[in-house]
Amino acid sequence: MRPLFSRLQGNSRGCLAFEPLFLIPYSMFSTYATLYMYEQGLTETAIGWVTTIGLIVQVFSSLISGYLTDRMGRKAAILYFDLLSWTLATLLWAVSHNLWIFLAAALLNGFQRVPNTAFYCLIVEDSKPSDRTYVFTLLQIIGVIGGLFAPLGGLLVAHYGLVPGVRIMYVLACVMMTIQFVGRHLTTQETEIGLRKMKETRELGFKEILLDYWQSVGEIFRNRSLLLIFGVYILFNFQSTLKTTYLSLYLADYLHIGSGIISLFPAVSSAVMLLALWLIMPKISSSAETRAMTAGFWLSVLSNVMLVLYPTGNLYWVGLSTVLAAVGLMISSPYLEAAVQNAIDDEKRAKMFSMLSVFILLLTSPAGIIGGWAYEIDPRIPLWLVTAAFAGSALLILLYRRRTASGQNG
């Protein structure tokens, strides 16, 4: 493990060291979150409303996340709002039994965008641009390893039943995530940019802050390359919201795959991603990163088309789709994350990333309701929408490659 982290310096090391404590329990309960609500009487449309209302709160928290990250400092913002949006939310999910408690948990969890912005600032600002793909690849690896623990959730469901098993997962998540938040806080330090922004923000009035945000929005729209890579990131998050919310339900309700077996697919995905990391990623040169993203998006298109053109509960077929999706994600996600962060000026990172989060959420907030309505019409439609988002991402990356190759921004 030491050689893996040898290139990491400063806060990126402290951030990544504790990340498994978040991603392991998250991979366990996220597989069953939709089924957990469904089993407790929420309809597909009600699930869509809970998802969408949570995303609306995320829009608000995204809007204020840049200001709070600069005003409070990266460390304080990430600690306090992680405790609010994850520690308290997982406790509520653990005891949820009706629509209103699920809504309350979604409202709290909606504030996750504040620590999300602070996390990206904390992990990126101490690293060199050339090292950021490495940092996000390691983050992806940790996520992959976390996915290997998803079958533990399946064992809990098989032994205790779906609702009691998921309640146990949420309690475990509450404990492990809280340990992560405190441990990361103790092993990182405020960045130089963070200290400077804390001082600058306290000296600004409300009018100056609004003007500063408005200038950041204008800068985004004037930079065509930035708009294109942001467009890819928005589509990527749109499909992720739909797929996370409805894929497990599609597999269980439409393809009639057992809920215990469903937990094996994240583990298969994780194992395949580790193989891709070992066999494919070292062969991708820095000059081929955008081409790798494009290939990853088209593999993701193929994996989803397989499930909707030939909807079957055959485990080999679903497994092959899972393998293609895993390879596609592994060779696209780290490069996309690095490309987005490298496109943002360090001095404007908190505001720019908060604005990006707002754009993402404004365009993905309807995904829950659209997916719920679409699922009731035909369960395959949400996956068609996911397919379209990946295809659109591939086309935008093609335009982005052409523009960056010609050195154009405006």
C-alpha positions as CSV (number, residue, x, y, z in Angstrom):
1,M,0.0,0.0,0.0
2,R,2.9,2.4,0.7
3,P,4.2,2.4,-2.9
4,L,0.6,3.2,-4.0
5,F,0.5,6.3,-1.8
6,S,4.1,7.3,-2.3
7,R,3.4,10.1,-4.8
8,L,0.7,11.6,-2.6
9,Q,1.7,14.7,-0.5
10,G,0.0,16.7,2.1
11,N,-3.8,16.7,2.3
12,S,-4.4,14.2,-0.6
13,R,-2.7,11.5,1.5
14,G,-4.8,12.3,4.6
15,C,-8.0,12.5,2.6
16,L,-7.6,9.2,0.8
17,A,-6.3,7.3,3.8
18,F,-9.7,7.5,5.5
19,E,-11.9,7.3,2.4
20,P,-12.5,3.5,2.7
21,L,-14.4,4.2,5.9
22,F,-17.0,6.1,3.8
23,L,-17.0,4.1,0.6
24,I,-17.3,0.6,2.2
25,P,-20.6,1.2,4.0
26,Y,-21.8,3.4,1.2
27,S,-21.4,0.6,-1.3
28,M,-23.3,-1.7,1.0
29,F,-26.4,0.4,1.6
30,S,-26.6,2.2,-1.8
31,T,-27.3,-1.0,-3.6
32,Y,-30.5,-1.5,-1.5
33,A,-31.5,2.1,-0.8
34,T,-34.3,2.2,-3.4
35,L,-35.5,-1.3,-2.5
36,Y,-35.5,-0.3,1.2
37,M,-37.9,2.5,0.4
38,Y,-40.0,0.3,-1.9
39,E,-40.3,-2.5,0.7
40,Q,-41.7,0.0,3.2
41,G,-44.5,1.0,1.0
42,L,-43.2,3.9,-1.1
43,T,-44.3,3.9,-4.7
44,E,-42.0,4.4,-7.7
45,T,-43.2,8.0,-8.0
46,A,-42.8,8.6,-4.3
47,I,-39.2,7.4,-4.5
48,G,-38.7,9.7,-7.4
49,W,-40.1,12.6,-5.3
50,V,-37.7,11.8,-2.4
51,T,-34.8,11.7,-4.8
52,T,-35.8,14.9,-6.5
53,I,-36.4,16.9,-3.3
54,G,-33.0,15.8,-2.0
55,L,-31.5,17.0,-5.2
56,I,-33.3,20.4,-4.9
57,V,-31.7,20.8,-1.4
58,Q,-28.4,19.9,-3.0
59,V,-28.9,22.8,-5.5
60,F,-29.2,25.2,-2.6
61,S,-26.3,23.7,-0.7
62,S,-24.2,23.8,-3.9
63,L,-25.0,27.5,-4.3
64,I,-23.7,28.4,-0.9
65,S,-20.9,25.7,-0.8
66,G,-18.3,27.9,-2.4
67,Y,-18.9,30.8,0.0
68,L,-19.0,28.5,3.0
69,T,-15.9,26.7,2.0
70,D,-14.0,30.0,1.6
71,R,-15.6,31.6,4.7
72,M,-15.2,28.6,7.1
73,G,-12.1,27.1,5.6
74,R,-11.9,23.8,3.8
75,K,-11.4,21.7,7.0
76,A,-14.3,23.2,9.1
77,A,-16.7,23.1,6.2
78,I,-16.0,19.5,5.4
79,L,-16.2,18.3,9.0
80,Y,-19.4,20.1,10.2
81,F,-21.4,19.5,7.0
82,D,-20.3,15.8,6.7
83,L,-21.6,15.3,10.2
84,L,-24.9,16.9,9.3
85,S,-25.4,15.4,5.9
86,W,-24.1,11.8,6.5
87,T,-23.9,11.1,10.3
88,L,-27.4,12.4,11.1
89,A,-28.9,11.3,7.7
90,T,-27.8,7.7,8.1
91,L,-29.2,7.6,11.6
92,L,-32.6,8.8,10.2
93,W,-32.5,6.3,7.4
94,A,-31.8,3.6,10.0
95,V,-35.1,4.3,11.7
96,S,-37.2,5.4,8.6
97,H,-40.5,3.7,8.2
98,N,-42.6,6.2,6.2
99,L,-42.4,8.9,3.5
100,W,-41.9,11.8,5.9
101,I,-38.8,10.4,7.6
102,F,-37.3,9.5,4.3
103,L,-37.9,13.1,3.2
104,A,-36.3,14.4,6.4
105,A,-33.2,12.2,5.8
106,A,-33.1,13.4,2.1
107,L,-33.2,17.0,3.3
108,L,-30.3,16.6,5.7
109,N,-28.3,14.5,3.1
110,G,-28.9,17.3,0.6
111,F,-26.3,19.4,2.4
112,Q,-23.6,17.0,1.3
113,R,-22.6,19.4,-1.5
114,V,-20.9,21.7,1.0
115,P,-18.4,19.1,2.1
116,N,-18.2,17.8,-1.5
117,T,-16.9,21.2,-2.7
118,A,-14.6,21.5,0.4
119,F,-13.2,18.0,-0.3
120,Y,-12.2,18.7,-3.8
121,C,-10.5,21.9,-2.7
122,L,-8.7,20.1,0.1
123,I,-7.5,17.2,-2.0
124,V,-6.6,19.2,-5.1
125,E,-5.0,22.4,-3.9
126,D,-1.9,20.8,-2.5
127,S,-1.3,18.6,-5.6
128,K,0.4,19.3,-8.9
129,P,-1.9,19.4,-12.0
130,S,0.2,16.5,-13.4
131,D,-0.5,14.4,-10.3
132,R,-4.3,14.9,-10.3
133,T,-5.1,12.0,-12.6
134,Y,-3.1,9.8,-10.2
135,V,-5.0,11.2,-7.2
136,F,-8.4,10.6,-8.8
137,T,-7.3,7.1,-10.0
138,L,-6.5,6.2,-6.4
139,L,-9.8,7.6,-5.3
140,Q,-11.5,5.4,-7.9
141,I,-9.4,2.4,-6.7
142,I,-10.6,3.0,-3.1
143,G,-14.2,3.2,-4.5
144,V,-13.6,-0.1,-6.3
145,I,-12.3,-1.8,-3.2
146,G,-15.3,-0.5,-1.3
147,G,-17.5,-2.1,-3.9
148,L,-16.0,-5.5,-3.1
149,F,-17.7,-5.3,0.3
150,A,-21.2,-4.9,-1.2
151,P,-21.9,-8.6,-0.9
152,L,-21.7,-8.2,2.9
153,G,-24.9,-6.2,2.5
154,G,-26.3,-9.2,0.6
155,L,-25.4,-11.5,3.5
156,L,-27.1,-9.2,6.0
157,V,-30.2,-9.1,3.8
158,A,-30.2,-12.9,3.3
159,H,-29.9,-13.5,7.1
160,Y,-32.1,-10.7,8.6
161,G,-34.4,-9.8,5.7
162,L,-34.2,-6.7,3.5
163,V,-35.5,-4.0,5.9
164,P,-33.7,-5.2,9.1
165,G,-30.5,-5.9,7.1
166,V,-30.5,-2.4,5.5
167,R,-31.1,-0.8,9.0
168,I,-28.0,-2.5,10.2
169,M,-26.0,-1.2,7.2
170,Y,-27.1,2.4,8.0
171,V,-26.0,2.1,11.6
172,L,-22.6,0.7,10.5
173,A,-22.4,3.6,8.0
174,C,-23.1,6.1,10.7
175,V,-20.3,4.8,12.9
176,M,-17.7,4.3,10.2
177,M,-18.3,7.5,8.4
178,T,-18.1,9.5,11.7
179,I,-14.7,7.9,12.4
180,Q,-13.6,8.9,8.9
181,F,-14.7,12.5,9.3
182,V,-12.9,13.0,12.6
183,G,-9.7,11.1,11.4
184,R,-9.5,13.1,8.2
185,H,-9.9,16.3,10.2
186,L,-7.0,15.4,12.5
187,T,-4.6,14.4,9.7
188,T,-5.0,17.3,7.3
189,Q,-4.3,21.0,7.5
190,E,-5.9,24.1,6.0
191,T,-4.5,24.9,2.5
192,E,-2.6,28.1,1.8
193,I,-5.4,29.1,-0.6
194,G,-8.0,28.2,2.0
195,L,-6.3,30.5,4.7
196,R,-6.2,33.3,2.2
197,K,-9.8,32.9,1.1
198,M,-11.0,32.8,4.7
199,K,-9.4,36.2,5.3
200,E,-10.6,37.7,1.9
201,T,-14.2,36.4,2.4
202,R,-14.5,37.9,5.8
203,E,-13.5,41.3,4.4
204,L,-16.1,41.2,1.6
205,G,-19.7,42.5,1.9
206,F,-22.7,40.6,0.6
207,K,-22.8,42.8,-2.5
208,E,-19.2,42.0,-3.4
209,I,-19.8,38.3,-2.8
210,L,-22.7,38.2,-5.2
211,L,-20.7,40.2,-7.8
212,D,-17.8,37.7,-7.4
213,Y,-20.2,34.8,-8.0
214,W,-21.7,36.5,-11.0
215,Q,-18.3,37.1,-12.5
216,S,-17.5,33.4,-12.1
217,V,-20.7,32.4,-13.9
218,G,-19.7,34.8,-16.8
219,E,-16.3,33.3,-17.0
220,I,-17.7,29.8,-17.3
221,F,-20.0,30.8,-20.2
222,R,-17.2,32.7,-22.0
223,N,-14.8,29.7,-22.0
224,R,-16.1,27.2,-24.6
225,S,-13.7,24.5,-23.5
226,L,-14.8,24.8,-19.9
227,L,-18.4,24.7,-21.0
228,L,-17.8,21.5,-23.0
229,I,-16.0,19.6,-20.2
230,F,-18.6,20.9,-17.7
231,G,-21.3,19.6,-20.1
232,V,-19.7,16.1,-20.0
233,Y,-19.6,16.2,-16.2
234,I,-23.2,17.2,-16.0
235,L,-24.4,14.4,-18.3
236,F,-22.2,11.9,-16.4
237,N,-23.9,12.9,-13.1
238,F,-27.3,12.8,-14.8
239,Q,-26.9,9.2,-15.8
240,S,-25.4,8.3,-12.4
241,T,-28.5,9.6,-10.6
242,L,-30.8,7.6,-12.8
243,K,-28.8,4.5,-12.7
244,T,-28.1,4.5,-8.9
245,T,-31.9,5.1,-8.3
246,Y,-33.4,2.6,-10.7
247,L,-30.9,-0.1,-11.8
248,S,-31.4,-2.2,-8.7
249,L,-35.1,-1.9,-8.9
250,Y,-35.0,-2.8,-12.7
251,L,-33.0,-5.9,-11.9
252,A,-35.2,-7.0,-9.1
253,D,-38.6,-5.9,-10.3
254,Y,-38.4,-6.3,-14.0
255,L,-35.7,-8.9,-14.5
256,H,-36.7,-10.8,-11.4
257,I,-33.2,-11.3,-10.0
258,G,-33.1,-12.1,-6.3
259,S,-32.2,-9.2,-4.0
260,G,-29.3,-11.2,-2.4
261,I,-27.8,-11.9,-5.9
262,I,-28.0,-8.2,-6.8
263,S,-25.4,-7.4,-4.3
264,L,-22.9,-9.6,-6.2
265,F,-22.9,-7.3,-9.2
266,P,-21.1,-4.3,-7.5
267,A,-18.5,-6.8,-6.3
268,V,-18.1,-8.2,-9.9
269,S,-17.9,-4.6,-11.1
270,S,-15.2,-3.8,-8.5
271,A,-13.1,-6.9,-9.4
272,V,-13.3,-6.0,-13.1
273,M,-12.3,-2.4,-12.4
274,L,-9.2,-3.6,-10.5
275,L,-8.2,-5.8,-13.5
276,A,-8.7,-2.8,-15.8
277,L,-6.6,-0.7,-13.6
278,W,-3.8,-3.3,-13.7
279,L,-4.1,-4.4,-17.4
280,I,-5.4,-1.3,-19.3
281,M,-4.7,1.9,-17.3
282,P,-0.9,1.7,-17.5
283,K,-1.1,1.5,-21.3
284,I,-3.0,4.8,-21.5
285,S,-0.6,7.7,-22.1
286,S,-1.3,11.2,-21.0
287,S,-1.9,12.2,-24.6
288,A,-4.6,9.5,-25.0
289,E,-6.7,10.4,-21.9
290,T,-9.6,12.0,-23.7
291,R,-9.7,9.1,-26.2
292,A,-9.8,6.8,-23.2
293,M,-12.8,8.7,-21.8
294,T,-14.5,8.4,-25.2
295,A,-14.0,4.7,-25.3
296,G,-15.2,4.3,-21.8
297,F,-18.4,6.2,-22.6
298,W,-19.1,4.0,-25.6
299,L,-18.6,0.8,-23.6
300,S,-21.1,2.2,-21.1
301,V,-23.6,2.8,-23.9
302,L,-23.2,-0.9,-25.0
303,S,-23.6,-2.2,-21.5
304,N,-26.9,-0.4,-21.0
305,V,-28.2,-1.3,-24.5
306,M,-27.7,-4.9,-23.7
307,L,-30.0,-4.7,-20.7
308,V,-32.8,-2.9,-22.5
309,L,-32.7,-4.6,-26.0
310,Y,-32.6,-8.1,-24.5
311,P,-34.1,-7.8,-21.0
312,T,-33.4,-11.2,-19.3
313,G,-32.6,-12.4,-15.8
314,N,-29.8,-14.6,-17.2
315,L,-26.9,-14.0,-14.9
316,Y,-24.3,-14.4,-17.5
317,W,-25.9,-11.8,-19.7
318,V,-26.3,-9.3,-16.9
319,G,-22.8,-10.1,-15.7
320,L,-21.4,-9.3,-19.1
321,S,-23.2,-6.0,-19.1
322,T,-21.8,-5.3,-15.6
323,V,-18.2,-6.1,-16.9
324,L,-18.5,-3.7,-19.8
325,A,-19.9,-1.0,-17.6
326,A,-17.1,-1.5,-15.1
327,V,-14.3,-1.2,-17.7
328,G,-16.1,1.8,-19.2
329,L,-16.2,3.6,-15.8
330,M,-12.6,2.8,-14.9
331,I,-11.2,4.2,-18.1
332,S,-13.4,7.3,-18.1
333,S,-14.1,8.6,-14.6
334,P,-10.6,9.4,-13.2
335,Y,-9.7,11.2,-16.5
336,L,-12.9,13.2,-16.4
337,E,-12.5,14.2,-12.8
338,A,-8.9,15.3,-13.5
339,A,-9.9,17.2,-16.6
340,V,-12.6,19.1,-14.8
341,Q,-10.3,20.1,-11.9
342,N,-7.4,21.1,-14.2
343,A,-9.8,23.3,-16.2
344,I,-10.6,25.3,-13.0
345,D,-8.2,28.1,-11.8
346,D,-7.0,27.2,-8.2
347,E,-7.8,30.7,-7.0
348,K,-11.4,30.4,-8.1
349,R,-11.8,26.7,-7.3
350,A,-14.4,26.8,-4.5
351,K,-16.7,29.3,-6.4
352,M,-16.3,27.6,-9.8
353,F,-16.9,24.1,-8.5
354,S,-19.9,25.3,-6.5
355,M,-21.3,26.8,-9.7
356,L,-20.6,23.6,-11.5
357,S,-22.5,21.7,-8.8
358,V,-25.4,24.1,-9.1
359,F,-25.6,23.5,-12.9
360,I,-25.3,19.8,-12.4
361,L,-28.1,19.7,-9.9
362,L,-30.4,22.1,-11.7
363,L,-30.2,19.7,-14.7
364,T,-30.3,16.4,-12.7
365,S,-32.9,17.3,-10.1
366,P,-35.7,16.3,-12.4
367,A,-34.0,12.9,-13.0
368,G,-35.7,11.3,-10.0
369,I,-39.3,12.3,-11.0
370,I,-38.6,11.7,-14.7
371,G,-37.2,8.3,-13.9
372,G,-40.1,7.4,-11.6
373,W,-42.8,8.4,-14.2
374,A,-40.8,6.7,-17.0
375,Y,-40.3,3.5,-15.0
376,E,-44.1,3.3,-14.5
377,I,-44.6,3.6,-18.2
378,D,-41.9,1.2,-19.1
379,P,-39.0,0.1,-16.8
380,R,-36.6,0.2,-19.7
381,I,-37.0,3.9,-20.3
382,P,-34.7,5.1,-17.5
383,L,-31.9,2.9,-18.9
384,W,-32.5,4.3,-22.3
385,L,-32.0,7.8,-20.8
386,V,-28.7,6.6,-19.2
387,T,-27.6,5.3,-22.6
388,A,-28.4,8.7,-24.3
389,A,-26.4,10.5,-21.6
390,F,-23.3,8.4,-22.2
391,A,-23.7,8.9,-26.0
392,G,-24.0,12.6,-25.5
393,S,-20.9,12.6,-23.3
394,A,-18.9,10.9,-26.0
395,L,-19.9,13.4,-28.6
396,L,-19.1,16.4,-26.3
397,I,-15.7,14.9,-25.6
398,L,-15.0,14.7,-29.3
399,L,-15.8,18.5,-29.6
400,Y,-13.7,19.1,-26.5
401,R,-10.7,17.3,-28.0
402,R,-10.9,19.3,-31.2
403,R,-11.2,22.6,-29.4
404,T,-8.3,21.9,-27.0
405,A,-6.1,20.6,-29.8
406,S,-6.6,23.9,-31.6
407,G,-5.9,25.8,-28.4
408,Q,-9.2,27.6,-28.4
409,N,-11.1,28.7,-25.3
410,G,-13.5,31.4,-26.4
